[in-house]
């Protein structure tokens, strides 16, 4: 019986821990679309810490920036940006990594947590007009679907950074760097628009 009681106690502890993790969950935000169920466009795959730092370095993230991470997963990019003094918003459809993100932000301390905002929703519906930096780790197809929105909403001089995936022929990056086995791409929003969007050839 002792073994059974121990196993039951362990199961209860795990269940309670899970409840604690979801205690502060964001409410579900159902956005416009054909389906009432929010389904991720891409699965959650995290960026390794050296890649995160390379993304923030190439974008020159610093205090005064407002960083939006689209498809933020467990929040490591927004938390790292907040540690540099920036304000950062992470948006993701999947509530599970978002709850981990919230826990990690709390663990990083009050000074970091107060600069982090985590939202469950469709980043295609998000208002990006105040962003100075947008970070991505999505897919080539999703990047290209986002391109008109990014160009329409971001101010000239805003920086877009993507781990691994570029924008295809529609918009060549201004710069790229290697971070271990990964490539990080940087685009700077111009006053005009890139090829395919009515702007001059580059």
TORMARMAR-487378 format. One record per atom (N, C-alpha, C): residue in one letter; chain; x, y, z. Coordinates in pm, whole numbers, plus 50000, padded with zeros to 5 digits. Last residue first. Layout:
<"A","A",<X,Y,Z>>
...
***
This chain:
<"X","A",<51663,54552,44364>>
<"X","A",<51777,54568,44453>>
<"X","A",<51896,54493,44398>>
<"X","A",<51418,54755,44199>>
<"X","A",<51496,54632,44208>>
<"X","A",<51617,54659,44295>>
<"X","A",<51179,54954,44386>>
<"X","A",<51287,54938,44288>>
<"X","A",<51358,54805,44306>>
<"X","A",<50841,54829,44457>>
<"X","A",<50960,54910,44480>>
<"X","A",<51067,54884,44376>>
<"X","A",<50624,54663,44447>>
<"X","A",<50612,54794,44384>>
<"X","A",<50734,54883,44402>>
<"X","A",<50683,54422,44548>>
<"X","A",<50590,54502,44625>>
<"X","A",<50581,54645,44571>>
<"X","A",<50872,54312,44390>>
<"X","A",<50749,54235,44406>>
<"X","A",<50644,54311,44484>>
<"X","A",<51139,54452,44583>>
<"X","A",<51089,54393,44459>>
<"X","A",<50966,54308,44484>>
<"X","A",<51027,54663,44865>>
<"X","A",<51121,54575,44793>>
<"X","A",<51059,54520,44666>>
<"X","A",<50936,55012,44882>>
<"X","A",<50906,54871,44901>>
<"X","A",<51002,54787,44819>>
<"X","A",<51078,55295,45059>>
<"X","A",<51003,55234,44950>>
<"X","A",<50976,55088,44982>>
<"X","A",<51209,55309,45301>>
<"X","A",<51103,55406,45276>>
<"X","A",<51015,55359,45161>>
<"X","A",<51254,54966,45424>>
<"X","A",<51294,55090,45356>>
<"X","A",<51178,55188,45346>>
<"X","A",<51331,54774,45697>>
<"X","A",<51218,54825,45619>>
<"X","A",<51258,54958,45556>>
<"X","A",<51583,54545,45673>>
<"X","A",<51550,54677,45727>>
<"X","A",<51442,54737,45637>>
<"X","A",<51636,54207,45761>>
<"X","A",<51583,54303,45665>>
<"X","A",<51556,54434,45738>>
<"X","A",<51851,53937,45823>>
<"X","A",<51804,54069,45865>>
<"X","A",<51754,54146,45744>>
<"X","A",<51877,53594,45924>>
<"X","A",<51860,53694,45820>>
<"X","A",<51804,53824,45877>>
<"X","A",<52092,53343,46025>>
<"X","A",<52000,53446,46072>>
<"X","A",<51998,53556,45967>>
<"X","A",<52142,52997,46010>>
<"X","A",<52158,53127,45945>>
<"X","A",<52051,53221,45997>>
<"X","A",<52307,52748,46216>>
<"X","A",<52190,52823,46171>>
<"X","A",<52231,52951,46097>>
<"X","A",<52512,52621,46339>>
<"X","A",<52465,52562,46214>>
<"X","A",<52350,52642,46151>>
<"X","A",<52634,52914,46475>>
<"X","A",<52646,52769,46478>>
<"X","A",<52608,52713,46342>>
<"X","A",<52510,53144,46298>>
<"X","A",<52514,53120,46442>>
<"X","A",<52515,52969,46461>>
<"X","A",<52593,53372,46041>>
<"X","A",<52584,53234,46087>>
<"X","A",<52591,53230,46239>>
<"X","A",<52395,53634,45900>>
<"X","A",<52508,53586,45979>>
<"X","A",<52484,53439,46012>>
<"X","A",<52306,53878,45653>>
<"X","A",<52285,53749,45718>>
<"X","A",<52412,53711,45794>>
<"X","A",<52125,54160,45525>>
<"X","A",<52244,54102,45590>>
<"X","A",<52207,53965,45642>>
<"X","A",<51903,54221,45387>>
<"X","A",<52010,54321,45389>>
<"X","A",<52140,54262,45443>>
<"X","A",<51753,53961,45184>>
<"X","A",<51794,54020,45312>>
<"X","A",<51902,54126,45294>>
<"X","A",<51518,54022,44920>>
<"X","A",<51648,53970,44962>>
<"X","A",<51689,54036,45094>>
<"X","A",<51205,53945,44853>>
<"X","A",<51280,54046,44927>>
<"X","A",<51409,53983,44979>>
<"X","A",<51115,53750,44675>>
<"X","A",<51035,53872,44694>>
<"X","A",<51115,53983,44761>>
<"X","A",<51251,53516,44669>>
<"X","A",<51294,53619,44573>>
<"X","A",<51222,53752,44595>>
<"X","A",<51242,53446,45022>>
<"X","A",<51243,53407,44883>>
<"X","A",<51294,53520,44794>>
<"X","A",<51284,53533,45275>>
<"X","A",<51159,53577,45212>>
<"X","A",<51153,53536,45065>>
<"X","A",<51422,53266,45482>>
<"X","A",<51423,53399,45421>>
<"X","A",<51288,53429,45358>>
<"X","A",<51484,53093,45786>>
<"X","A",<51402,53108,45666>>
<"X","A",<51404,53251,45614>>
<"X","A",<51671,53104,46012>>
<"X","A",<51672,52996,45911>>
<"X","A",<51600,53028,45781>>
<"X","A",<51514,53349,46184>>
<"X","A",<51601,53233,46202>>
<"X","A",<51571,53133,46091>>
<"X","A",<51488,53684,46090>>
<"X","A",<51434,53549,46080>>
<"X","A",<51544,53446,46101>>
<"X","A",<51392,54013,46162>>
<"X","A",<51496,53911,46175>>
<"X","A",<51430,53773,46169>>
<"X","A",<51353,54343,46072>>
<"X","A",<51289,54211,46071>>
<"X","A",<51401,54108,46072>>
<"X","A",<51335,54674,46192>>
<"X","A",<51417,54558,46156>>
<"X","A",<51335,54430,46168>>
<"X","A",<51249,54999,46066>>
<"X","A",<51222,54882,46152>>
<"X","A",<51300,54762,46101>>
<"X","A",<51292,55179,45866>>
<"X","A",<51397,55163,45966>>
<"X","A",<51372,55050,46063>>
<"X","A",<50952,55273,45830>>
<"X","A",<51087,55266,45773>>
<"X","A",<51193,55263,45884>>
<"X","A",<50721,55078,46032>>
<"X","A",<50777,55206,45988>>
<"X","A",<50913,55184,45922>>
<"X","A",<50492,54823,45939>>
<"X","A",<50616,54864,46005>>
<"X","A",<50669,54994,45945>>
<"X","A",<50266,54773,45777>>
<"X","A",<50250,54822,45914>>
<"X","A",<50378,54873,45978>>
<"X","A",<50330,54687,45520>>
<"X","A",<50221,54783,45537>>
<"X","A",<50223,54848,45675>>
<"X","A",<50532,54502,45557>>
<"X","A",<50561,54624,45483>>
<"X","A",<50455,54731,45503>>
<"X","A",<50391,54306,45701>>
<"X","A",<50509,54369,45759>>
<"X","A",<50538,54502,45690>>
<"X","A",<50195,54235,45512>>
<"X","A",<50156,54293,45642>>
<"X","A",<50274,54366,45704>>
<"X","A",<50348,54123,45303>>
<"X","A",<50267,54243,45280>>
<"X","A",<50225,54313,45410>>
<"X","A",<50477,53901,45455>>
<"X","A",<50551,54013,45397>>
<"X","A",<50464,54135,45368>>
<"X","A",<50341,53678,45538>>
<"X","A",<50350,53791,45630>>
<"X","A",<50405,53917,45563>>
<"X","A",<50381,53502,45330>>
<"X","A",<50244,53547,45358>>
<"X","A",<50243,53670,45448>>
<"X","A",<50653,53463,45364>>
<"X","A",<50608,53534,45246>>
<"X","A",<50463,53579,45259>>
<"X","A",<50654,53324,45610>>
<"X","A",<50726,53450,45595>>
<"X","A",<50673,53530,45477>>
<"X","A",<50514,53096,45533>>
<"X","A",<50451,53189,45627>>
<"X","A",<50522,53324,45621>>
<"X","A",<50704,52980,45357>>
<"X","A",<50570,53013,45310>>
<"X","A",<50503,53115,45402>>
<"X","A",<50934,52937,45515>>
<"X","A",<50940,53027,45399>>
<"X","A",<50801,53072,45354>>
<"X","A",<50838,52966,45864>>
<"X","A",<50866,52885,45746>>
<"X","A",<50874,52980,45628>>
<"X","A",<50960,53076,46149>>
<"X","A",<50833,53022,46100>>
<"X","A",<50858,52923,45986>>
<"X","A",<51061,53277,46346>>
<"X","A",<51116,53144,46319>>
<"X","A",<50997,53060,46276>>
<"X","A",<51120,53626,46377>>
<"X","A",<51046,53516,46316>>
<"X","A",<51128,53387,46321>>
<"X","A",<51071,53952,46514>>
<"X","A",<51151,53830,46503>>
<"X","A",<51062,53715,46459>>
<"X","A",<51084,54294,46458>>
<"X","A",<50999,54175,46451>>
<"X","A",<51089,54054,46431>>
<"X","A",<51122,54610,46604>>
<"X","A",<51188,54486,46565>>
<"X","A",<51083,54375,46564>>
<"X","A",<50944,54805,46659>>
<"X","A",<51069,54847,46594>>
<"X","A",<51149,54728,46545>>
<"X","A",<50590,54830,46652>>
<"X","A",<50711,54747,46663>>
<"X","A",<50829,54814,46595>>
<"X","A",<50356,54963,46610>>
<"X","A",<50448,55020,46709>>
<"X","A",<50580,54943,46718>>
<"X","A",<50216,54809,46425>>
<"X","A",<50260,54943,46387>>
<"X","A",<50359,55004,46485>>
<"X","A",<50103,54559,46435>>
<"X","A",<50249,54568,46448>>
<"X","A",<50303,54709,46430>>
<"X","A",<49839,54398,46557>>
<"X","A",<49876,54532,46513>>
<"X","A",<50025,54551,46540>>
<"X","A",<49749,54067,46446>>
<"X","A",<49812,54158,46542>>
<"X","A",<49842,54293,46477>>
<"X","A",<49662,53878,46273>>
<"X","A",<49563,53977,46315>>
<"X","A",<49623,54083,46410>>
<"X","A",<49870,53710,46244>>
<"X","A",<49826,53779,46123>>
<"X","A",<49725,53888,46156>>
<"X","A",<49889,53587,46489>>
<"X","A",<49975,53703,46465>>
<"X","A",<49943,53774,46333>>
<"X","A",<49627,53501,46684>>
<"X","A",<49674,53488,46546>>
<"X","A",<49760,53610,46512>>
<"X","A",<49700,53427,47031>>
<"X","A",<49620,53474,46920>>
<"X","A",<49689,53452,46787>>
<"X","A",<49797,53510,47348>>
<"X","A",<49753,53398,47265>>
<"X","A",<49663,53451,47155>>
<"X","A",<50075,53698,47445>>
<"X","A",<49938,53700,47394>>
<"X","A",<49911,53572,47318>>
<"X","A",<50271,53859,47679>>
<"X","A",<50249,53734,47608>>
<"X","A",<50101,53722,47572>>
<"X","A",<50515,54099,47738>>
<"X","A",<50371,54076,47721>>
<"X","A",<50354,53952,47635>>
<"X","A",<50767,54226,47947>>
<"X","A",<50723,54118,47859>>
<"X","A",<50571,54110,47857>>
<"X","A",<50850,54395,48141>>
<"X","A",<50871,54440,48002>>
<"X","A",<50823,54338,47899>>
<"X","A",<50811,54264,48377>>
<"X","A",<50728,54383,48353>>
<"X","A",<50744,54436,48211>>
<"X","A",<51007,54062,48371>>
<"X","A",<50866,54027,48351>>
<"X","A",<50781,54149,48316>>
<"X","A",<51245,54201,48433>>
<"X","A",<51225,54142,48301>>
<"X","A",<51077,54120,48275>>
<"X","A",<51201,54285,48693>>
<"X","A",<51247,54383,48595>>
<"X","A",<51229,54332,48453>>
<"X","A",<51131,54045,48825>>
<"X","A",<51031,54148,48804>>
<"X","A",<51074,54246,48695>>
<"X","A",<51262,53740,48679>>
<"X","A",<51261,53851,48772>>
<"X","A",<51165,53961,48729>>
<"X","A",<51259,53500,48549>>
<"X","A",<51366,53594,48512>>
<"X","A",<51368,53718,48600>>
<"X","A",<51029,53375,48633>>
<"X","A",<51155,53328,48690>>
<"X","A",<51269,53425,48660>>
<"X","A",<50845,53503,48468>>
<"X","A",<50841,53526,48613>>
<"X","A",<50974,53488,48677>>
<"X","A",<50927,53391,48226>>
<"X","A",<50936,53536,48245>>
<"X","A",<50933,53570,48394>>
<"X","A",<50867,53122,48266>>
<"X","A",<51006,53161,48250>>
<"X","A",<51025,53311,48269>>
<"X","A",<50586,53136,48278>>
<"X","A",<50661,53090,48395>>
<"X","A",<50808,53132,48386>>
<"X","A",<50533,53223,48019>>
<"X","A",<50493,53306,48133>>
<"X","A",<50570,53267,48259>>
<"X","A",<50630,53005,47874>>
<"X","A",<50689,53138,47856>>
<"X","A",<50657,53228,47974>>
<"X","A",<50451,52807,47953>>
<"X","A",<50592,52796,47992>>
<"X","A",<50661,52932,47981>>
<"X","A",<50231,52915,47824>>
<"X","A",<50231,52904,47970>>
<"X","A",<50371,52881,48025>>
<"X","A",<50310,52893,47558>>
<"X","A",<50287,53025,47617>>
<"X","A",<50286,53021,47769>>
<"X","A",<50315,52619,47507>>
<"X","A",<50443,52689,47524>>
<"X","A",<50426,52828,47583>>
<"X","A",<50015,52600,47521>>
<"X","A",<50107,52523,47606>>
<"X","A",<50244,52591,47618>>
<"X","A",<49863,52744,47337>>
<"X","A",<49868,52789,47477>>
<"X","A",<49973,52718,47561>>
<"X","A",<49944,52856,47020>>
<"X","A",<49948,52737,47106>>
<"X","A",<49960,52779,47252>>
<"X","A",<49968,53100,46896>>
<"X","A",<49836,53037,46900>>
<"X","A",<49831,52925,47002>>
<"X","A",<50148,53382,47017>>
<"X","A",<50146,53243,46972>>
<"X","A",<50004,53190,46983>>
<"X","A",<50361,53653,47060>>
<"X","A",<50229,53609,47016>>
<"X","A",<50238,53466,46967>>
<"X","A",<50524,53871,47281>>
<"X","A",<50525,53742,47214>>
<"X","A",<50383,53699,47182>>
<"X","A",<50683,54177,47305>>
<"X","A",<50554,54109,47299>>
<"X","A",<50570,53979,47222>>
<"X","A",<50894,54381,47501>>
<"X","A",<50880,54271,47405>>
<"X","A",<50744,54204,47420>>
<"X","A",<51121,54649,47546>>
<"X","A",<50989,54592,47572>>
<"X","A",<50964,54487,47465>>
<"X","A",<51472,54616,47634>>
<"X","A",<51363,54641,47540>>
<"X","A",<51230,54597,47600>>
<"X","A",<51675,54541,47803>>
<"X","A",<51608,54668,47831>>
<"X","A",<51496,54701,47736>>
<"X","A",<51772,54293,47773>>
<"X","A",<51852,54400,47713>>
<"X","A",<51787,54537,47733>>
<"X","A",<51571,54141,47875>>
<"X","A",<51695,54149,47953>>
<"X","A",<51789,54256,47900>>
<"X","A",<51394,54152,47664>>
<"X","A",<51364,54228,47785>>
<"X","A",<51487,54242,47874>>
<"X","A",<51518,53969,47492>>
<"X","A",<51508,54110,47452>>
<"X","A",<51482,54198,47574>>
<"X","A",<51482,53733,47637>>
<"X","A",<51619,53781,47611>>
<"X","A",<51619,53928,47570>>
<"X","A",<51203,53723,47626>>
<"X","A",<51269,53735,47755>>
<"X","A",<51412,53786,47737>>
<"X","A",<51159,53691,47352>>
<"X","A",<51108,53811,47419>>
<"X","A",<51175,53831,47555>>
<"X","A",<51291,53443,47314>>
<"X","A",<51337,53563,47244>>
<"X","A",<51287,53688,47315>>
<"X","A",<51154,53257,47476>>
<"X","A",<51297,53285,47502>>
<"X","A",<51347,53411,47431>>
<"X","A",<50889,53172,47468>>
<"X","A",<50920,53309,47508>>
<"X","A",<51066,53345,47520>>
<"X","A",<50808,52932,47368>>
<"X","A",<50832,52940,47512>>
<"X","A",<50887,53075,47558>>
<"X","A",<50646,53079,47096>>
<"X","A",<50676,52956,47167>>
<"X","A",<50695,52978,47315>>
<"X","A",<50594,53293,46924>>
<"X","A",<50699,53310,47027>>
<"X","A",<50732,53183,47103>>
<"X","A",<50494,53395,46677>>
<"X","A",<50515,53252,46699>>
<"X","A",<50620,53233,46807>>
<"X","A",<50678,53676,46656>>
<"X","A",<50559,53614,46601>>
<"X","A",<50577,53463,46599>>
<"X","A",<50775,53910,46877>>
<"X","A",<50815,53777,46830>>
<"X","A",<50689,53704,46786>>
<"X","A",<50851,54243,46868>>
<"X","A",<50741,54149,46854>>
<"X","A",<50798,54018,46802>>
<"X","A",<50998,54493,47065>>
<"X","A",<51019,54370,46988>>
<"X","A",<50891,54289,46986>>
<"X","A",<51081,54810,47078>>
<"X","A",<50963,54727,47104>>
<"X","A",<50971,54609,47009>>
<"X","A",<51361,54980,47227>>
<"X","A",<51299,54902,47121>>
<"X","A",<51170,54835,47172>>
<"X","A",<51455,55086,47462>>
<"X","A",<51382,55175,47373>>
<"X","A",<51316,55102,47258>>
<"X","A",<51753,54900,47479>>
<"X","A",<51649,54974,47550>>
<"X","A",<51585,55075,47456>>
<"X","A",<51796,54697,47181>>
<"X","A",<51846,54770,47297>>
<"X","A",<51727,54835,47367>>
<"X","A",<51911,54510,46906>>
<"X","A",<51806,54531,47007>>
<"X","A",<51865,54594,47132>>
<"X","A",<52035,54473,46656>>
<"X","A",<52076,54583,46743>>
<"X","A",<51974,54613,46850>>
<"X","A",<51993,54261,46493>>
<"X","A",<51890,54366,46491>>
<"X","A",<51928,54486,46577>>
<"X","A",<52206,54108,46561>>
<"X","A",<52203,54158,46424>>
<"X","A",<52098,54268,46409>>
<"X","A",<52140,54050,46833>>
<"X","A",<52260,54127,46799>>
<"X","A",<52248,54188,46660>>
<"X","A",<51913,53893,46814>>
<"X","A",<51902,54023,46881>>
<"X","A",<52022,54112,46849>>
<"X","A",<52022,53674,46679>>
<"X","A",<51908,53746,46623>>
<"X","A",<51896,53885,46684>>
<"X","A",<52221,53591,46857>>
<"X","A",<52261,53639,46724>>
<"X","A",<52147,53718,46660>>
<"X","A",<52061,53505,47069>>
<"X","A",<52150,53620,47089>>
<"X","A",<52195,53678,46956>>
<"X","A",<51934,53287,46941>>
<"X","A",<51856,53398,46997>>
<"X","A",<51943,53522,47011>>
<"X","A",<52157,53128,46891>>
<"X","A",<52081,53183,46778>>
<"X","A",<51997,53301,46824>>
<"X","A",<52237,53055,47149>>
<"X","A",<52328,53134,47065>>
<"X","A",<52258,53197,46944>>
<"X","A",<51993,52913,47231>>
<"X","A",<52032,53040,47292>>
<"X","A",<52133,53119,47208>>
<"X","A",<51795,52787,46958>>
<"X","A",<51899,52771,47060>>
<"X","A",<51945,52908,47109>>
<"X","A",<51450,52814,46917>>
<"X","A",<51580,52861,46871>>
<"X","A",<51680,52844,46986>>
<"X","A",<51211,52542,46913>>
<"X","A",<51279,52655,46976>>
<"X","A",<51410,52689,46905>>
<"X","A",<50923,52492,46742>>
<"X","A",<51062,52445,46748>>
<"X","A",<51142,52562,46802>>
<"X","A",<50592,52426,46705>>
<"X","A",<50688,52495,46791>>
<"X","A",<50821,52422,46788>>
<"X","A",<50481,52417,46358>>
<"X","A",<50500,52359,46491>>
<"X","A",<50600,52439,46571>>
<"X","A",<50282,52671,46199>>
<"X","A",<50405,52592,46205>>
<"X","A",<50417,52532,46344>>
<"X","A",<50031,52766,46239>>
<"X","A",<50077,52752,46101>>
<"X","A",<50203,52668,46094>>
<"X","A",<49817,52621,46490>>
<"X","A",<49944,52682,46452>>
<"X","A",<49975,52661,46304>>
<"X","A",<49481,52705,46509>>
<"X","A",<49573,52598,46474>>
<"X","A",<49704,52661,46432>>
<"X","A",<49199,52775,46684>>
<"X","A",<49328,52831,46649>>
<"X","A",<49427,52718,46628>>
<"X","A",<48875,52731,46562>>
<"X","A",<48985,52671,46637>>
<"X","A",<49116,52730,46589>>
<"X","A",<48685,52827,46394>>
<"X","A",<48690,52886,46528>>
<"X","A",<48804,52832,46611>>
<"X","A",<48786,52899,46057>>
<"X","A",<48768,52801,46163>>
<"X","A",<48772,52869,46298>>
<"X","A",<48823,53110,45889>>
<"X","A",<48724,53011,45852>>
<"X","A",<48692,52915,45965>>
<"X","A",<48852,53422,46073>>
<"X","A",<48901,53311,45991>>
<"X","A",<48790,53212,45965>>
<"X","A",<48943,53629,46351>>
<"X","A",<48870,53604,46228>>
<"X","A",<48932,53492,46148>>
<"X","A",<49019,53469,46669>>
<"X","A",<49028,53575,46570>>
<"X","A",<48952,53536,46445>>
<"X","A",<48988,53420,47002>>
<"X","A",<48945,53367,46875>>
<"X","A",<48941,53482,46774>>
<"X","A",<49198,53381,47250>>
<"X","A",<49153,53490,47165>>
<"X","A",<49115,53430,47030>>
<"X","A",<49174,53247,47571>>
<"X","A",<49181,53221,47428>>
<"X","A",<49126,53339,47351>>
<"X","A",<49352,53417,47832>>
<"X","A",<49229,53366,47772>>
<"X","A",<49247,53343,47624>>
<"X","A",<49666,53299,47954>>
<"X","A",<49591,53401,47881>>
<"X","A",<49459,53340,47835>>
<"X","A",<49706,53149,48277>>
<"X","A",<49701,53140,48132>>
<"X","A",<49623,53257,48073>>
<"X","A",<49774,53110,48540>>
<"X","A",<49777,53247,48488>>
<"X","A",<49770,53249,48336>>
<"X","A",<49754,52834,48575>>
<"X","A",<49674,52924,48658>>
<"X","A",<49664,53063,48598>>
<"X","A",<49909,52648,48454>>
<"X","A",<49803,52707,48373>>
<"X","A",<49720,52809,48449>>
<"X","A",<50079,52574,48660>>
<"X","A",<50137,52629,48539>>
<"X","A",<50032,52702,48457>>
<"X","A",<49902,52466,48842>>
<"X","A",<49971,52591,48876>>
<"X","A",<50027,52657,48752>>
<"X","A",<49831,52233,48708>>
<"X","A",<49730,52335,48733>>
<"X","A",<49794,52469,48765>>
<"X","A",<50078,52100,48716>>
<"X","A",<50020,52138,48589>>
<"X","A",<49915,52245,48606>>
<"X","A",<50097,52060,48989>>
<"X","A",<50197,52144,48922>>
<"X","A",<50145,52191,48788>>
<"X","A",<49885,51887,49023>>
<"X","A",<49879,52019,49085>>
<"X","A",<49979,52113,49021>>
<"X","A",<49983,51664,48882>>
<"X","A",<49860,51729,48838>>
<"X","A",<49850,51869,48895>>
<"X","A",<50205,51602,49036>>
<"X","A",<50224,51640,48896>>
<"X","A",<50101,51715,48846>>
<"X","A",<50081,51536,49277>>
<"X","A",<50174,51648,49273>>
<"X","A",<50195,51698,49131>>
<"X","A",<49935,51311,49199>>
<"X","A",<49864,51431,49244>>
<"X","A",<49954,51553,49237>>
<"X","A",<50144,51135,49139>>
<"X","A",<50050,51174,49034>>
<"X","A",<49976,51301,49071>>
<"X","A",<50256,51111,49395>>
<"X","A",<50335,51168,49286>>
<"X","A",<50244,51215,49173>>
<"X","A",<50046,50988,49533>>
<"X","A",<50092,51121,49574>>
<"X","A",<50172,51190,49465>>
<"X","A",<50038,50745,49400>>
<"X","A",<49922,50835,49392>>
<"X","A",<49961,50977,49429>>
<"X","A",<50285,50642,49473>>
<"X","A",<50257,50666,49332>>
<"X","A",<50140,50763,49316>>
<"X","A",<50248,50623,49749>>
<"X","A",<50354,50709,49696>>
<"X","A",<50328,50744,49551>>
<"X","A",<50040,50437,49762>>
<"X","A",<50019,50572,49813>>
<"X","A",<50123,50669,49758>>
<"X","A",<50171,50215,49656>>
<"X","A",<50056,50271,49586>>
<"X","A",<50028,50414,49630>>
<"X","A",<50367,50175,49851>>
<"X","A",<50406,50206,49714>>
<"X","A",<50294,50269,49636>>
<"X","A",<50202,50115,50069>>
<"X","A",<50289,50232,50074>>
<"X","A",<50332,50275,49935>>
<"X","A",<50083,49879,50000>>
<"X","A",<50000,50000,50000>>
<"X","A",<50086,50126,50000>>
***
